[in-house]
Amino acid sequence: MISRSLPRRTISFLAGLALALPLWLAPAHADPSKYPQFAQQKPAENIKPEFIGIDELVRQLKAGAKPVIVDVRTAEEFRDAHILSAVSAPLAEFKDYMGSMPRDRLLVLY
């Protein structure tokens, strides 16, 4: 009898993908209770944020956009896990980073 089993590495990857997929597809919602000092703030008059979902971001990436992805969580949360190529600019210190943010590229904050 010929065995046609998948390599163990492939099975591990597929199992991990199956476990992670529901987390990836689940809607992400910011928890304002973690950042009460920012929850009620309004952006400056000259800043017009546009809220997009992951599907729109993927569409823009496929169209060739090269956004700057900014992780505004704490430095500890960033160290634990973050999007590849994201830069860390914790929300509590975000004003310090504003001057270094490019104005000619899409900024994606998460």
ABEGO torsion letter per residue (X at the ends): XBBABBBAAAAAAAAAAAAAAAAAABBBBBBAAABAAAAABBBBAABBBBBBBAAAAAAAAAAGBBBBBBBABBAAAAAABBBBGBBBBBAAAAAAAAAABBAABBBBBX
